[in-house]
Amino acid sequence: MHWRNAPLGATNTLDVKPANIINPVSVPPLSFDVADLRFTDANLGSARLRTRRITDGLHVDQLQTRTPTQQITISGDWTGH
């Protein structure tokens, strides 16, 4: 999965008003594995995401990326507060 920057000269069409911010309660449980995750020029390697719903949002059981030289591991709650 490669997430690239917008082409030069592209306009930002994202409307980020408070009413349009994602409510974590509405996000379904997620479970996926990515063999090659890249965010712009950053090679994050393999990635794994596991989440589950909680009363007021989403619990991230595991968000992990790995390359031969780095590892990032995240867990916690995403709530609408």
Rosetta constraint file for C-alpha pairs under 8 A:
AtomPair CA 1 CA 34 HARMONIC 6.82 0.50
AtomPair CA 1 CA 35 HARMONIC 7.89 0.50
AtomPair CA 1 CA 36 HARMONIC 5.99 0.50
AtomPair CA 1 CA 37 HARMONIC 4.93 0.50
AtomPair CA 1 CA 38 HARMONIC 6.29 0.50
AtomPair CA 2 CA 36 HARMONIC 7.73 0.50
AtomPair CA 2 CA 37 HARMONIC 5.94 0.50
AtomPair CA 2 CA 38 HARMONIC 4.67 0.50
AtomPair CA 2 CA 39 HARMONIC 6.13 0.50
AtomPair CA 2 CA 40 HARMONIC 7.37 0.50
AtomPair CA 3 CA 38 HARMONIC 6.00 0.50
AtomPair CA 3 CA 39 HARMONIC 4.80 0.50
AtomPair CA 3 CA 40 HARMONIC 5.72 0.50
AtomPair CA 4 CA 39 HARMONIC 6.33 0.50
AtomPair CA 4 CA 40 HARMONIC 4.57 0.50
AtomPair CA 4 CA 41 HARMONIC 7.84 0.50
AtomPair CA 5 CA 40 HARMONIC 5.82 0.50
AtomPair CA 6 CA 10 HARMONIC 6.19 0.50
AtomPair CA 15 CA 20 HARMONIC 7.17 0.50
AtomPair CA 16 CA 20 HARMONIC 5.96 0.50
AtomPair CA 16 CA 21 HARMONIC 6.50 0.50
AtomPair CA 17 CA 21 HARMONIC 6.76 0.50
AtomPair CA 22 CA 26 HARMONIC 7.73 0.50
AtomPair CA 23 CA 27 HARMONIC 7.22 0.50
AtomPair CA 23 CA 57 HARMONIC 7.55 0.50
AtomPair CA 23 CA 79 HARMONIC 7.92 0.50
AtomPair CA 23 CA 80 HARMONIC 6.01 0.50
AtomPair CA 24 CA 56 HARMONIC 7.73 0.50
AtomPair CA 24 CA 57 HARMONIC 4.65 0.50
AtomPair CA 24 CA 58 HARMONIC 5.73 0.50
AtomPair CA 24 CA 78 HARMONIC 6.43 0.50
AtomPair CA 24 CA 79 HARMONIC 6.01 0.50
AtomPair CA 24 CA 80 HARMONIC 6.17 0.50
AtomPair CA 25 CA 53 HARMONIC 7.15 0.50
AtomPair CA 25 CA 54 HARMONIC 7.70 0.50
AtomPair CA 25 CA 55 HARMONIC 7.55 0.50
AtomPair CA 25 CA 56 HARMONIC 6.03 0.50
AtomPair CA 25 CA 57 HARMONIC 4.19 0.50
AtomPair CA 25 CA 58 HARMONIC 6.36 0.50
AtomPair CA 25 CA 79 HARMONIC 7.47 0.50
AtomPair CA 25 CA 80 HARMONIC 7.42 0.50
AtomPair CA 26 CA 57 HARMONIC 7.75 0.50
AtomPair CA 27 CA 53 HARMONIC 7.94 0.50
AtomPair CA 27 CA 57 HARMONIC 7.99 0.50
AtomPair CA 27 CA 58 HARMONIC 7.29 0.50
AtomPair CA 28 CA 52 HARMONIC 7.54 0.50
AtomPair CA 28 CA 53 HARMONIC 7.01 0.50
AtomPair CA 29 CA 50 HARMONIC 7.62 0.50
AtomPair CA 29 CA 51 HARMONIC 5.24 0.50
AtomPair CA 29 CA 52 HARMONIC 4.61 0.50
AtomPair CA 29 CA 53 HARMONIC 5.95 0.50
AtomPair CA 29 CA 58 HARMONIC 7.64 0.50
AtomPair CA 30 CA 49 HARMONIC 6.88 0.50
AtomPair CA 30 CA 50 HARMONIC 5.64 0.50
AtomPair CA 30 CA 51 HARMONIC 5.14 0.50
AtomPair CA 30 CA 52 HARMONIC 6.94 0.50
AtomPair CA 31 CA 48 HARMONIC 7.70 0.50
AtomPair CA 31 CA 49 HARMONIC 5.50 0.50
AtomPair CA 31 CA 50 HARMONIC 4.60 0.50
AtomPair CA 31 CA 51 HARMONIC 6.56 0.50
AtomPair CA 32 CA 48 HARMONIC 5.94 0.50
AtomPair CA 32 CA 49 HARMONIC 5.45 0.50
AtomPair CA 32 CA 50 HARMONIC 6.87 0.50
AtomPair CA 33 CA 46 HARMONIC 7.51 0.50
AtomPair CA 33 CA 47 HARMONIC 5.68 0.50
AtomPair CA 33 CA 48 HARMONIC 4.49 0.50
AtomPair CA 33 CA 49 HARMONIC 6.49 0.50
AtomPair CA 34 CA 46 HARMONIC 5.56 0.50
AtomPair CA 34 CA 47 HARMONIC 4.99 0.50
AtomPair CA 34 CA 48 HARMONIC 6.39 0.50
AtomPair CA 35 CA 45 HARMONIC 6.80 0.50
AtomPair CA 35 CA 46 HARMONIC 4.49 0.50
AtomPair CA 35 CA 47 HARMONIC 6.52 0.50
AtomPair CA 36 CA 43 HARMONIC 7.74 0.50
AtomPair CA 36 CA 44 HARMONIC 7.27 0.50
AtomPair CA 36 CA 45 HARMONIC 4.99 0.50
AtomPair CA 36 CA 46 HARMONIC 5.07 0.50
AtomPair CA 36 CA 47 HARMONIC 7.33 0.50
AtomPair CA 37 CA 43 HARMONIC 6.38 0.50
AtomPair CA 37 CA 44 HARMONIC 5.34 0.50
AtomPair CA 37 CA 45 HARMONIC 5.32 0.50
AtomPair CA 37 CA 46 HARMONIC 5.98 0.50
AtomPair CA 37 CA 47 HARMONIC 6.47 0.50
AtomPair CA 38 CA 42 HARMONIC 5.57 0.50
AtomPair CA 38 CA 43 HARMONIC 4.59 0.50
AtomPair CA 38 CA 44 HARMONIC 5.53 0.50
AtomPair CA 38 CA 45 HARMONIC 7.14 0.50
AtomPair CA 39 CA 43 HARMONIC 6.68 0.50
AtomPair CA 39 CA 44 HARMONIC 7.33 0.50
AtomPair CA 43 CA 67 HARMONIC 7.98 0.50
AtomPair CA 44 CA 65 HARMONIC 5.89 0.50
AtomPair CA 44 CA 66 HARMONIC 6.39 0.50
AtomPair CA 44 CA 67 HARMONIC 6.38 0.50
AtomPair CA 45 CA 65 HARMONIC 6.10 0.50
AtomPair CA 45 CA 66 HARMONIC 5.17 0.50
AtomPair CA 45 CA 67 HARMONIC 4.73 0.50
AtomPair CA 46 CA 65 HARMONIC 5.44 0.50
AtomPair CA 46 CA 66 HARMONIC 5.33 0.50
AtomPair CA 46 CA 67 HARMONIC 6.78 0.50
AtomPair CA 47 CA 63 HARMONIC 7.25 0.50
AtomPair CA 47 CA 64 HARMONIC 5.45 0.50
AtomPair CA 47 CA 65 HARMONIC 4.27 0.50
AtomPair CA 47 CA 66 HARMONIC 6.57 0.50
AtomPair CA 48 CA 62 HARMONIC 7.11 0.50
AtomPair CA 48 CA 63 HARMONIC 5.66 0.50
AtomPair CA 48 CA 64 HARMONIC 5.27 0.50
AtomPair CA 48 CA 65 HARMONIC 6.60 0.50
AtomPair CA 49 CA 60 HARMONIC 7.70 0.50
AtomPair CA 49 CA 61 HARMONIC 7.82 0.50
AtomPair CA 49 CA 62 HARMONIC 5.53 0.50
AtomPair CA 49 CA 63 HARMONIC 4.53 0.50
AtomPair CA 49 CA 64 HARMONIC 6.68 0.50
AtomPair CA 50 CA 60 HARMONIC 6.18 0.50
AtomPair CA 50 CA 61 HARMONIC 5.50 0.50
AtomPair CA 50 CA 62 HARMONIC 5.13 0.50
AtomPair CA 50 CA 63 HARMONIC 6.55 0.50
AtomPair CA 51 CA 58 HARMONIC 6.68 0.50
AtomPair CA 51 CA 59 HARMONIC 5.51 0.50
AtomPair CA 51 CA 60 HARMONIC 4.42 0.50
AtomPair CA 51 CA 61 HARMONIC 5.35 0.50
AtomPair CA 51 CA 62 HARMONIC 6.93 0.50
AtomPair CA 52 CA 58 HARMONIC 5.78 0.50
AtomPair CA 52 CA 59 HARMONIC 5.30 0.50
AtomPair CA 52 CA 60 HARMONIC 6.67 0.50
AtomPair CA 52 CA 61 HARMONIC 7.30 0.50
AtomPair CA 53 CA 57 HARMONIC 6.12 0.50
AtomPair CA 53 CA 58 HARMONIC 4.56 0.50
AtomPair CA 53 CA 59 HARMONIC 6.01 0.50
AtomPair CA 54 CA 58 HARMONIC 5.36 0.50
AtomPair CA 54 CA 59 HARMONIC 6.24 0.50
AtomPair CA 56 CA 79 HARMONIC 5.64 0.50
AtomPair CA 56 CA 80 HARMONIC 6.64 0.50
AtomPair CA 57 CA 77 HARMONIC 7.22 0.50
AtomPair CA 57 CA 78 HARMONIC 5.70 0.50
AtomPair CA 57 CA 79 HARMONIC 4.37 0.50
AtomPair CA 57 CA 80 HARMONIC 6.29 0.50
AtomPair CA 58 CA 77 HARMONIC 5.84 0.50
AtomPair CA 58 CA 78 HARMONIC 5.18 0.50
AtomPair CA 58 CA 79 HARMONIC 6.41 0.50
AtomPair CA 59 CA 75 HARMONIC 7.65 0.50
AtomPair CA 59 CA 76 HARMONIC 5.80 0.50
AtomPair CA 59 CA 77 HARMONIC 4.38 0.50
AtomPair CA 59 CA 78 HARMONIC 6.17 0.50
AtomPair CA 60 CA 74 HARMONIC 7.66 0.50
AtomPair CA 60 CA 75 HARMONIC 5.03 0.50
AtomPair CA 60 CA 76 HARMONIC 5.18 0.50
AtomPair CA 60 CA 77 HARMONIC 5.95 0.50
AtomPair CA 60 CA 78 HARMONIC 7.49 0.50
AtomPair CA 61 CA 75 HARMONIC 5.37 0.50
AtomPair CA 61 CA 76 HARMONIC 6.78 0.50
AtomPair CA 62 CA 73 HARMONIC 7.06 0.50
AtomPair CA 62 CA 74 HARMONIC 6.03 0.50
AtomPair CA 62 CA 75 HARMONIC 5.24 0.50
AtomPair CA 63 CA 72 HARMONIC 7.95 0.50
AtomPair CA 63 CA 73 HARMONIC 5.77 0.50
AtomPair CA 63 CA 74 HARMONIC 5.03 0.50
AtomPair CA 63 CA 75 HARMONIC 6.34 0.50
AtomPair CA 64 CA 71 HARMONIC 7.28 0.50
AtomPair CA 64 CA 72 HARMONIC 5.48 0.50
AtomPair CA 64 CA 73 HARMONIC 4.42 0.50
AtomPair CA 64 CA 74 HARMONIC 6.27 0.50
AtomPair CA 65 CA 71 HARMONIC 5.72 0.50
AtomPair CA 65 CA 72 HARMONIC 5.18 0.50
AtomPair CA 65 CA 73 HARMONIC 6.67 0.50
AtomPair CA 66 CA 70 HARMONIC 5.92 0.50
AtomPair CA 66 CA 71 HARMONIC 4.54 0.50
AtomPair CA 66 CA 72 HARMONIC 6.58 0.50
AtomPair CA 67 CA 71 HARMONIC 6.40 0.50
